[in-house]
Structures are given as C-alpha cells and as structure tokens.
C-alpha cells in the first residue's frame, strides 16, 4: 500500500467507518512504515501540531486515543519510540513532557542526564564556555525540563537554589 492508501484506512478507522485495521496490517518493515505514515498524518494534519512542537504537545494519551497503542505494543514501543519511528533521530526522549520510565535511573541515566545538559548548552543554546557559570542555574534546568522528578541531579544540593 502507498502512503495515501494507508492514511485512507487510518481515517476510516478513526472515523469509525471501519471497525479495525486489516489483518497483519502492521507486520514487518511495511507495518513500521504504515505506523510512520499514520503518526505523521495524525500529528501534522489531523491535529495540526507543528513538527517543532511535537515534544511539548504530543503525549502518550494523544497517540493511544487515536488508535496507535495496539500497533505500538506489537513492537513493544512506548510513545517516544512511536514518534522516533515517524521522525527518526529528530527528538530526544528528555525533550518530551515526560521521559520514559526509568530513563534517568542508574549509571546509564546519569550519562543520559549529562548528555541532555551538554546538548542543551552546546547544541540548542550555543552558550559560550565563559557564560556557563552565569547562565546555568535552577531556572535553566527547569526551563529545559531538566530539573524535576526523577532527573538524576534533582536531589543534588547544588541544584537547590
């Protein structure tokens, strides 16, 4: 099936003209491609979310309430992985309203935290090295969703200003 045909099936399912997706619709490489088409269609066209706003506006409930949970479960994907399938490498899990469960846990979580902070400082904001002590504070961490909940540094006394 081409993209237009997949979107037509998806629209029929969403609009209840069709009860369910065809058998084996999401199997294999083609199935992943179909999920990609459907995710992009849902977010960009049906919900009119600009691509750069997806991490802020697309939540698991958004995808699941639009019939994407079953195909995601077929591959064992969480909603971040569904979005990554549609927009490969475009977004980091920590850019979303909620990072995946246990994302910040353990040594791997600390490495991810360092990567996230470094990415925001160097890639997104391009803060010069000499400006880091001036610009990086608790407000920076909160503003960039790097300061609360299970984020590894949130219980560090250095970040309790």
N, C-alpha and C positions, 0 to 999 in steps of 0.2 A: 504494500500500500504506500502511496505517496503521502506527503505531509497533509495536503488538503483532505484526502480521504480519512486519515486518522483524526483530524480535527472535526470532521463531519460526524464520525462515530462518537467522539467525545461530546460534542454538542448535543447529540441525540440522547446520550446517557444523562448528561446534566439536566436537560430539559424534559427528561422522563418520557421521551418518545421511544426509548429503548430501555429495557429493564437492567441490562448488564452488558458488559463488554463481550465480544465473541470469544469462544473457547480458544485458549492458547495465544491470545492476543499479545500478551506481554512476555512471551518466552524468547530467550536468546538475545542476540545482538539487535535484531529487529525490534523486539519488545522494549529494550532500553531506549532505542531511538524513538519509539512511539511515546514512551514516558517523557522524553525530552520535548518532543513536539507539543504534547499536552500541557506540560508545565509552562513552557514559554507562552503558549496561547493563553492559558489561564491567567498568568501574572501580567503579561504585557497587554493583551487585548481584552479579555473578559473583565478583568479587574482594573485595567488601566494603570498599573503600577510602573513608573519609570524604572528602568533597569538599575540605576544607581540607588534607588530607594528600596529595593527588594530586601536587603538585610533588616531594615527598620520596619517594614510593613508586612512582610510575609512571615507568618508563624506556622507552626505545625498544624494548628486548627484550620488555617486557611486552606492548606493543601488537602487535609483529611476531609474537610467538609465539602470539598469539590471532587470527591471520589478518587483521590490519588493514594489513599492509605493502602488498599489491597495490593496494587502493583508495587508499591514501595516495600511492603512486607515480603513479597515474593523474592526480593533480593536482599532482605534483611537491612534495608536502608532506613535511616532516620530522615527527618525532613531536610536536614542540611545536605545529606547525600543525594536526595532527590533534586535539590536545587543545583548541587555541583554537577550532577548528570546533565542538567539543562544548560548550565553556564560553567563549563569546566575551568577550574582554577581562578575563576573571577572573584570569588568571595572567600574569606577566611571564616571558619566557624565562630570565632570570637567577635566577628562584626555583627552578628545577629543579636536579637533581643536576649536570647538565651543560648549559651553554648551547650553542646551535647553533654549528657550525663557523664560525670567523672572526667570531663575534658581537662580540668585543671588539677587532677589528683596525681600524687606521687611525683617521682623524678621527671617523668615524661610531661606531666602537667607544668612543672616549673620550667622546663625547656620551652614549652609552648608559650608560657607567660613571657619569658624573656624575648622570644621571637615576636610576640604580639607587640610588646612595648617598643622593641627595636624597629619593627615595621612602621608603626605609627610615627615614631620620631624621625626616622630616616627616609621612608618612602612617601608617606602621606603628607606630613607636615614639613619635611626637609629642614628640621631645626638644626642650626649650626652647633657644633660641639660646645663652643663657649657659651651658648644660650641655654643649654640643657639645665644647668642648676637654677636658672632664673625662671624658666617656663614650666618645668616639670614639678608638679605638686599634686595634692589630693584632687584638686579641681580637674587637672589634666586627666588623671586616672578615671574619675567619674564621667567626664565628658566623652571619653572614648571607650566607655563600657569596660574599663579595666580595673575597677576599684571595689567591687562589691561581691557579696555572696561567697562563692567558692573559689574566686580568683586567688591564687596562692599567696599573693602579697597582702591581701586584705586584712589579715590578722597581724601583720608586721607593725610594731610600734612606730617605725619610721613613717608610716603612712597614716598615722592618727593625728593629723593636724587640726 
